[in-house]
């Protein structure tokens, strides 16, 4: 579904990515883990055609999108849930969701049907549908950001730090939603600060350091890797993994 080959990215004279290569198969969930500032979010932004100047090859569903605009990439069905949620704060919950449905394609369900599905997935959004998005809690805004992306009926979803800044109980709720999407066969590339949960949700993962992929493998293999455990998982990882 997605393949990056030797992708580099630059913020002015600063090189943020150095020859990143990775792939995501249809129906697969792949995680990017690493320290803050390692380049994980930059990879997502490079894929989406926003942010840094980039070079290398990015192919989505057989089409080369290396030089495509962000709008063209969205039209092809690649949607991002950005870090920090970035909802439109003065607009209502409903209007934020409507904006997510602007991309129309042949065979797409009517926007009203998609809206009803989002309210089934996130009942709290139905209760808050006329409320300004900026007055929602952090967890509710994250649900809205995910719902807004799903309103476009994406072929692939990019999730950037979905649990960032959320209370643990709310983060667990977001993780359950991502797991439900996985169960429906949604293809996802996930950046998540909670490496344990990222590996629990993902089929495979890539470890990113200083703008480079330094390790990749199945979630089970990376959980068994002593270096990964020491650097990213913390002492209580096994209890969380087995829960």
C-alpha positions as CSV (number, residue, x, y, z in Angstrom):
1,X,0.0,0.0,0.0
2,X,2.8,2.4,0.9
3,X,6.6,2.2,0.2
4,X,9.3,4.8,1.0
5,X,12.6,4.3,-0.7
6,X,15.7,6.4,0.4
7,X,13.6,9.3,1.6
8,X,15.4,12.3,3.0
9,X,13.8,15.5,4.3
10,X,15.2,19.0,5.0
11,X,14.1,21.9,7.2
12,X,16.1,24.6,5.4
13,X,19.8,23.5,5.7
14,X,19.0,20.9,8.4
15,X,18.6,17.3,7.3
16,X,15.8,15.7,9.3
17,X,15.5,12.3,7.5
18,X,18.4,10.3,6.1
19,X,17.6,7.7,3.5
20,X,14.5,6.3,5.2
21,X,13.0,3.1,3.5
22,X,10.0,1.3,4.8
23,X,6.8,-0.3,3.6
24,X,3.2,-0.9,4.8
25,X,1.1,-3.8,3.3
26,X,-2.7,-3.5,2.8
27,X,-4.6,-4.2,6.0
28,X,-1.4,-3.9,8.1
29,X,-0.7,-1.7,11.1
30,X,2.9,-0.5,11.2
31,X,4.4,1.5,14.1
32,X,7.2,4.0,14.2
33,X,8.9,4.1,17.6
34,X,11.9,6.2,18.8
35,X,12.8,9.1,21.0
36,X,11.4,12.6,20.8
37,X,13.0,14.4,17.8
38,X,14.0,11.2,16.1
39,X,12.1,12.1,12.9
40,X,8.9,10.0,13.3
41,X,6.5,12.8,12.7
42,X,8.7,14.1,9.9
43,X,8.2,10.8,8.1
44,X,4.5,11.2,8.2
45,X,4.6,14.8,7.0
46,X,6.9,13.8,4.2
47,X,4.4,11.1,3.1
48,X,1.6,13.6,3.2
49,X,3.4,16.3,1.2
50,X,3.5,18.9,4.0
51,X,6.3,20.4,6.0
52,X,9.9,19.6,4.9
53,X,11.5,19.6,1.5
54,X,12.0,16.0,0.6
55,X,13.7,13.7,-1.9
56,X,13.6,10.0,-2.6
57,X,10.6,7.9,-3.7
58,X,7.2,7.5,-2.1
59,X,4.7,5.2,-3.7
60,X,1.1,4.9,-2.5
61,X,-1.0,2.1,-4.0
62,X,1.2,1.8,-7.1
63,X,1.3,5.6,-7.8
64,X,4.4,7.7,-7.3
65,X,3.4,10.6,-4.9
66,X,6.9,11.8,-4.3
67,X,6.1,15.2,-5.9
68,X,2.3,15.2,-5.4
69,X,0.6,18.0,-3.6
70,X,-1.0,17.4,-0.2
71,X,-4.4,17.9,-1.8
72,X,-3.7,15.2,-4.5
73,X,-2.4,12.8,-1.8
74,X,-5.7,13.2,0.2
75,X,-7.7,12.7,-3.0
76,X,-5.9,9.3,-3.4
77,X,-7.2,8.3,0.0
78,X,-4.2,8.9,2.3
79,X,-5.4,10.7,5.5
80,X,-3.4,12.0,8.5
81,X,-4.5,12.5,12.1
82,X,-2.0,15.2,13.1
83,X,-0.1,15.5,16.3
84,X,-1.9,17.8,18.7
85,X,-5.2,17.1,17.1
86,X,-5.5,20.4,15.3
87,X,-9.3,20.6,15.3
88,X,-10.9,23.8,14.1
89,X,-11.7,25.3,17.6
90,X,-14.4,27.8,16.8
91,X,-16.4,25.5,14.6
92,X,-18.8,22.9,15.9
93,X,-18.1,19.2,16.2
94,X,-20.5,18.5,13.4
95,X,-18.8,21.1,11.1
96,X,-15.4,19.7,11.8
97,X,-16.6,16.2,10.7
98,X,-18.3,17.7,7.6
99,X,-14.9,19.2,6.6
100,X,-13.4,15.7,6.7
101,X,-15.9,14.5,4.1
102,X,-15.1,17.1,1.5
103,X,-13.1,14.5,-0.5
104,X,-15.7,12.9,-2.8
105,X,-15.0,9.7,-4.8
106,X,-17.0,7.3,-6.9
107,X,-18.9,4.9,-4.7
108,X,-18.5,6.8,-1.4
109,X,-21.3,6.7,1.1
110,X,-23.3,9.9,1.6
111,X,-21.8,12.2,4.2
112,X,-24.8,11.8,6.4
113,X,-24.3,8.1,6.6
114,X,-20.6,8.6,7.4
115,X,-21.6,11.1,10.1
116,X,-23.9,8.6,11.7
117,X,-21.2,6.0,11.7
118,X,-18.8,8.4,13.5
119,X,-21.5,9.1,16.1
120,X,-21.8,5.3,16.6
121,X,-18.0,5.0,16.9
122,X,-17.7,8.0,19.3
123,X,-21.1,8.5,21.1
124,X,-19.7,11.5,23.0
125,X,-19.3,13.4,19.7
126,X,-23.1,13.0,19.1
127,X,-23.8,14.6,22.4
128,X,-21.4,17.4,21.7
129,X,-22.3,17.8,18.0
130,X,-23.3,21.5,18.2
131,X,-20.5,22.4,20.7
132,X,-17.5,24.3,19.6
133,X,-14.6,21.9,19.1
134,X,-12.2,24.1,21.1
135,X,-14.3,23.5,24.3
136,X,-14.0,19.7,24.2
137,X,-11.6,17.9,26.4
138,X,-8.3,16.6,25.0
139,X,-9.6,13.1,24.6
140,X,-12.8,14.3,22.9
141,X,-10.7,16.4,20.5
142,X,-8.6,13.4,19.7
143,X,-11.8,11.4,18.9
144,X,-12.9,14.3,16.7
145,X,-9.6,14.4,14.9
146,X,-9.8,10.6,14.2
147,X,-13.5,10.9,13.2
148,X,-12.7,13.8,10.9
149,X,-10.1,11.7,9.0
150,X,-12.4,8.7,8.8
151,X,-15.1,10.9,7.3
152,X,-13.0,10.9,4.2
153,X,-13.2,7.1,4.0
154,X,-9.4,6.8,3.8
155,X,-7.6,3.9,2.1
156,X,-4.8,4.4,4.6
157,X,-4.6,6.3,7.9
158,X,-1.6,8.0,9.4
159,X,-1.8,8.5,13.2
160,X,0.6,10.9,14.8
161,X,0.9,10.6,18.6
162,X,-2.8,9.9,19.3
163,X,-2.2,9.5,23.1
164,X,-0.1,12.6,23.5
165,X,-1.2,14.7,26.5
166,X,-4.1,12.5,27.5
167,X,-4.8,11.0,30.8
168,X,-4.1,7.2,30.9
169,X,-7.8,6.2,31.1
170,X,-8.6,8.4,28.0
171,X,-5.5,7.1,26.2
172,X,-6.7,3.6,26.7
173,X,-10.0,4.5,25.1
174,X,-8.2,5.9,22.1
175,X,-6.1,2.7,21.8
176,X,-9.3,0.6,21.9
177,X,-10.6,2.7,19.0
178,X,-7.4,2.1,17.0
179,X,-7.6,-1.6,17.8
180,X,-11.2,-1.6,16.5
181,X,-10.1,0.0,13.3
182,X,-7.4,-2.6,13.0
183,X,-10.0,-5.3,13.4
184,X,-11.9,-3.8,10.4
185,X,-8.8,-4.1,8.3
186,X,-7.9,-0.4,8.2
187,X,-4.3,0.1,7.0
188,X,-2.4,2.3,9.4
189,X,1.0,3.9,10.0
190,X,1.2,4.8,13.7
191,X,3.6,7.1,15.5
192,X,3.1,6.7,19.3
193,X,5.1,7.8,22.3
194,X,3.9,4.8,24.3
195,X,6.1,2.2,22.7
196,X,4.5,-0.7,24.5
197,X,1.0,0.1,23.2
198,X,2.4,0.9,19.8
199,X,3.9,-2.6,19.6
200,X,0.8,-4.1,21.1
201,X,-1.4,-2.6,18.3
202,X,1.0,-3.0,15.4
203,X,1.9,-6.0,13.2
204,X,5.4,-4.7,12.7
205,X,7.5,-1.7,13.7
206,X,10.5,0.4,12.7
207,X,12.8,2.0,15.2
208,X,13.9,5.5,14.2
209,X,16.9,7.3,15.5
210,X,18.4,10.6,14.3
211,X,16.3,10.5,11.1
212,X,17.2,7.0,10.2
213,X,15.6,3.6,10.5
214,X,18.0,1.6,12.6
215,X,15.9,-1.5,13.3
216,X,12.7,-3.2,12.1
217,X,10.8,-6.4,12.7
218,X,7.6,-7.9,14.1
219,X,6.3,-6.6,17.4
220,X,7.2,-9.8,19.1
221,X,10.8,-9.6,17.8
222,X,11.2,-6.1,18.9
223,X,9.8,-6.8,22.3
224,X,12.4,-9.5,22.8
225,X,15.2,-7.2,21.7
226,X,17.2,-6.2,24.8
227,X,18.3,-2.9,23.3
228,X,14.7,-1.9,22.4
229,X,13.5,-2.9,25.9
230,X,16.2,-0.9,27.6
231,X,15.8,2.2,25.4
232,X,12.1,2.4,24.8
233,X,9.9,0.1,26.8
234,X,10.8,0.7,30.5
235,X,10.8,-1.7,33.4
236,X,7.1,-2.5,33.5
237,X,6.6,-3.2,29.9
238,X,5.9,-7.0,30.2
239,X,3.1,-6.4,32.7
240,X,1.5,-3.9,30.3
241,X,2.0,-6.2,27.3
242,X,0.4,-9.2,28.9
243,X,-2.5,-7.3,30.3
